[in-house]
Amino acid sequence: MVLLVVRLVGAAAFSLLAAVIALLVALVPPVRLVAVGLLLAVVTPHRVRSGLVQAGVTDRSGRLPWLVFARYHGNVVMVRVWLRSGTTPEDLQRAAPLIRSACGASDVEVARLSPRYDRAVVIVARPRWGWPGR
């Protein structure tokens, strides 16, 4: 996709556009908050998946639950989880300390999303990676 844009507009125009976007992210706090939120919404499910692997939350075939959707809300990232047959929200609750460690979070909570027993949400409070002192 990036190569197609570079091909269509040229390398100089693409570089200028990238520099303007980077400058906006660096200098405008609302744009920076949106960019950080998008980054955390992309990275957090991968870190939650890593915590689930370490905790061994799988069905009998060794498959992990589906991490369907992530949304950033202030200092919290909410990851929607669809559980496979053989896994329960209690399995996620037992895995919370390992998920917290994998995400570098201050707290992780697991809640049932609906009356359906195969849906849950993992709430990761203040996830951070690579930002010492924060």
C-alpha positions as CSV (number, residue, x, y, z in Angstrom):
1,M,0.0,0.0,0.0
2,V,2.8,2.4,0.9
3,L,4.7,1.5,-2.2
4,L,1.6,2.2,-4.3
5,V,1.2,5.7,-2.7
6,V,4.9,6.4,-3.3
7,R,4.5,5.3,-6.9
8,L,1.5,7.5,-7.5
9,V,2.6,10.8,-5.8
10,G,6.3,10.4,-5.9
11,A,8.9,9.9,-3.2
12,A,9.4,13.7,-2.4
13,A,5.6,14.3,-1.9
14,F,5.3,11.1,0.2
15,S,8.3,12.2,2.4
16,L,6.8,15.7,2.8
17,L,3.4,14.1,3.8
18,A,5.1,11.8,6.3
19,A,7.0,14.7,7.8
20,V,3.9,16.8,8.2
21,I,2.0,13.9,9.9
22,A,5.0,13.3,12.2
23,L,5.1,17.0,13.1
24,L,1.4,17.0,13.9
25,V,1.7,14.0,16.1
26,A,4.7,15.5,17.9
27,L,3.4,19.0,18.4
28,V,-0.4,18.8,18.7
29,P,-1.5,17.1,22.0
30,P,-5.0,16.0,20.7
31,V,-3.4,14.4,17.6
32,R,-0.7,12.8,19.8
33,L,-3.4,11.3,22.1
34,V,-5.2,9.8,19.2
35,A,-2.0,8.4,17.8
36,V,-1.0,6.8,21.1
37,G,-4.5,5.4,21.5
38,L,-4.4,3.8,18.0
39,L,-0.9,2.4,18.8
40,L,-2.1,0.9,22.1
41,A,-5.2,-0.5,20.5
42,V,-3.0,-2.3,18.0
43,V,-0.2,-3.5,20.4
44,T,-2.3,-4.5,23.4
45,P,-4.1,-7.5,21.8
46,H,-0.7,-9.0,20.9
47,R,0.5,-8.5,24.4
48,V,-2.7,-10.1,25.8
49,R,-2.2,-13.0,23.4
50,S,1.3,-13.4,24.8
51,G,0.0,-13.5,28.3
52,L,-2.6,-16.1,27.4
53,V,0.1,-18.3,25.8
54,Q,2.2,-18.0,28.9
55,A,-0.8,-18.9,31.1
56,G,-1.8,-21.8,28.9
57,V,-5.4,-20.6,28.3
58,T,-6.2,-22.8,25.4
59,D,-8.9,-25.4,24.4
60,R,-8.0,-29.1,24.3
61,S,-6.7,-28.6,20.7
62,G,-4.2,-25.9,21.9
63,R,-6.1,-23.0,20.2
64,L,-6.1,-19.6,21.9
65,P,-9.3,-17.6,22.4
66,W,-10.1,-15.1,19.6
67,L,-9.1,-11.5,20.4
68,V,-11.7,-9.8,18.3
69,F,-11.5,-6.1,19.0
70,A,-9.6,-3.6,21.1
71,R,-10.5,0.0,22.0
72,Y,-8.6,2.6,23.8
73,H,-10.5,4.6,26.5
74,G,-8.2,7.1,28.4
75,N,-5.8,5.0,30.4
76,V,-7.6,1.7,29.7
77,V,-7.5,-0.6,26.7
78,M,-10.5,-3.0,26.4
79,V,-9.9,-6.2,24.5
80,R,-13.0,-8.1,23.4
81,V,-12.5,-11.9,23.7
82,W,-14.5,-14.8,22.2
83,L,-13.8,-17.9,24.1
84,R,-13.5,-21.3,22.4
85,S,-15.3,-24.4,23.6
86,G,-13.4,-25.6,26.7
87,T,-12.3,-22.2,28.0
88,T,-14.2,-20.0,30.4
89,P,-14.0,-16.4,31.8
90,E,-12.5,-17.9,34.9
91,D,-9.6,-19.2,32.9
92,L,-9.0,-15.6,31.8
93,Q,-9.3,-14.4,35.4
94,R,-6.6,-16.9,36.5
95,A,-4.4,-15.6,33.7
96,A,-4.8,-12.0,34.7
97,P,-1.4,-11.7,36.6
98,L,0.5,-13.1,33.5
99,I,-1.5,-10.8,31.2
100,R,-0.7,-7.8,33.5
101,S,3.0,-8.8,33.3
102,A,3.0,-9.2,29.5
103,C,1.3,-5.8,29.0
104,G,3.3,-3.9,31.6
105,A,-0.1,-2.8,33.0
106,S,-0.9,-1.6,36.5
107,D,-4.0,-3.8,36.6
108,V,-6.0,-6.3,34.4
109,E,-9.6,-7.1,35.0
110,V,-11.8,-9.7,33.2
111,A,-15.5,-9.2,32.8
112,R,-18.3,-11.1,31.1
113,L,-19.4,-9.1,28.1
114,S,-23.0,-10.4,27.9
115,P,-25.2,-13.2,29.2
116,R,-23.5,-15.5,26.7
117,Y,-20.8,-17.5,28.5
118,D,-18.4,-17.5,25.5
119,R,-17.8,-13.7,25.5
120,A,-15.6,-11.7,27.8
121,V,-13.6,-8.5,27.9
122,V,-10.1,-8.0,29.2
123,I,-9.6,-4.5,30.6
124,V,-5.9,-3.6,30.7
125,A,-5.3,-0.5,32.8
126,R,-2.4,1.7,31.9
127,P,-0.5,-0.6,29.4
128,R,3.0,0.6,28.7
129,W,6.1,-0.7,27.0
130,G,9.4,0.9,26.6
131,W,8.6,4.2,28.4
132,P,10.6,4.3,31.5
133,G,9.3,6.5,34.3
134,R,5.8,6.5,33.1
